[in-house]
């Protein structure tokens, strides 16, 4: 708990890309800071009226005002006041608010069709220059990145919030795959190529897990407002959408995540991690067991090891990801935020990239050794 409070305090001036001001009243805008590698809050001495985040805030538009009306769907925390001079710093970091006509003009100039949600947001209150420029640049990237930015909102929103997102995903995949390959070669020895299909199945499942581990905790741009259903499930989804993407996600001036929300995030992400681990464990171990059984039906050997229990193995994967991986990756996200916001990383951006590689490499080594110990204790291996 002490670590949580310390990191929460340290991150109080850093934020995920979030709320933009009301175009009709730019002098009441909120000064925002970012968790990306390049941008950070440079005005830590300003005073803001803070509110509880409800998941209705948006990087693109929000209902700002002195009291905040909670948005179109009811609930609290739709806005928050700030000093009148905050708009200067806001524009310096995020750029001016671009109105709908200008947004359409710039998109047509480049022959770009903006996504419907961004167009709707532009009609309501306009788009921040930073968001518009970043999207126009990214959607023009080489295939397949440009195609995915245009058609996959999950990737787009994460890239708009953190341009280094794909670097982190790629780093995780490369490190984990290399470590897994080295371990498999050492474990199987001369039988490695004879059992290559087992290694390949483990590797493919591992890649899926890596993408989930990084993507579930990554900050993302919230475009528009969530629709709130009156059903129990709808209210639950809305409450989950209001949670930070990770325990140590940076706060936004004018809108903070409460300690209760951060604690809830740990258990909510643990549930998601556990579900992914159990599902991937069923698939990965199921494929491995089928291959082992098929081979032994053709040729048996006294040196054959017992076929691992499927459900027990999947349960171990689920429990390991929910407890160990969730805790470790939450801490890694917090550490990366601190480094990215440091003066050294701002002056020399590769420092943050190098830190990401180093801390994720160490995490993979430690996590691999820990999983082996847990597997032995549980009787799976």
URVEN-V160192 format. One line per field, one symbol per residue. ss: DSSP state (H for helix, E for strand, L for the rest). psi: psi as a letter, one per 40 degrees, with the letter a starting at -180 (. if undefined). A space follows every 10 residues. Layout:
ss->???
psi->???
This chain:
ss->LHHHHHHHHH LLLLLLLLLL LLHHHHHHLL LLLLLLLLLL LLLLLLLELL LELLLLLLLL LLLLLLLLLL LLLLLLLLLL LELLLHHHHH HHHHLLEELH HHHHHHHHHL LLLLLHHHHH HHHHLLEEHH HHHHHHHHHL LLLLHHHHHH HLHHHHHHHH HLLLHHHHHH HHHHHHHHHH HHHHHHHHHH HLLLLHHHHH HHHHHHHHHH HHHHHLLLLL LLLLLLLLLL LHHHHHHHHH HLLLLLLLLL LELLEELLHH HHHHHHHHHH HHHHHHHHHH HHHHHHHHHH HHHHHHHHLL LLLLLLLLLH HHHHHHHHHH HHHHHHHHHH HHHHHHHHHH LLHHHHHLLH HHHHHHHHHH HHHHHHHHHH HHHHHHHHLL L
psi->dddddddddd edeiiihbhi ihdegdefih hiiieiddii hegeeihihi ihheeeiidd iigiiddhee aeeiiifeah iiideddddd dddeiihhid ddddddddde fhhiiddddd ddddeiiidd ddddddddee iihedddddd ehdddddddd dgeedddddd dddddddddd ddddddddbe edddfddddd dddddddddd ddddddeiii hhhaiihhie iddddddddd deiididfhi ihhehihidd dddddddddd dddddddddd dddddddddd ddddddddhi ieehiihihd dddddddddd ddcddddddd dddddddddd eidddddgde dddddddddd dddddddddd dddddddeed .
